[in-house]
C-alpha cells in the first residue's frame, strides 16, 4: 500500500529550477520535491508521497498520522529509500 507520510521541512532550496526540500520523518531526513506546495517553508509539516510533498498539514495532524502509520507498520519505505544523486 502506498501512503503519504507526514514530515517536517528542515530547509528548502532550488535544484536545477525545481523547488526541493529536506524533510525530516521521525529522525530520518529525505529529499522531497515541494513544487506542489509553493507556500511551504522550513518548519511546515507536509504529506509526502513518492518524494513529492502533496499538501501542508498542521503539527497535530502530522503526529497523529505518523503514529498511525507506525502502528500499521507502514514506514518501512523510509528505511529502504535511496537518495537520488545530484
N, C-alpha and C positions, 0 to 999 in steps of 0.2 A: 504494500500500500504506500502510495506517495502522499506525504503530508507536508504542509508548510510549517516550518519550525520558527518559533519566535527567538529573536536575538536582539542585542543592543548594539547600535552603531558606535564604534570606537572612533573612527575617523572616516572622512570622505576624501576622494581625490579623483583626478582625471587620468584615464589611461587610454591614450590614442583617441581622444574625443568622446570616450564613454565614461559616464559618471559611475564610479565604483566606491565601495566602502569596505572597511574591515569591520566585521560583525562578530561579536562575542556570543557564543552559545554555551552557557554553563561552564565556562572555563576554557573552551576551545574557540579559537578565532579562525574565521574563514573569510575569504573574499567573496563579495556579492555585488551584483550589478544593481544600482539604485536609480536607473533611468525611469522606472515606472512610478517612483515616489520622489518627484523632484523637490519637494519641500522638506524632505527628511534631512536631519542634521545629526552630528555627533550627540549622543545621549538619548536619541529617539529609539523606540523599540519597533521592529519591523517583523513581518512574517515573510520568511524566505522559503522559496520552493525552487529546487534545482539551480541554485545560485542566483536567483532573481528575487529582490525584495518586491513583494506584491502590494503591501499596504502597511501603513503606520498604525500601531496599536498602543494602548496605554500600558504602563508597567504592570498593573494588577492583572490585566488580561494576558500579558506575556507570561507572567509567573504561573497563572492557572493552566494555561495551555501547555507550557513546558512540563509542569508536574504531571499532567495527564498523559502526555506523550512518554514521559519517563516510566510511569506506571504501566503503560501498554507496551513497553519495551520497543518503542518506535524511533529511538535516537541512534541506532546503530550506524546510519549513514554518516553521521558526524565523525565517527571514529575511522571509517574507511575512506572518506573523501580525500582526494589528492588535489592540492592547489595547482591551478594551471600555471605553466611557465610564462613569465612576462616577455 
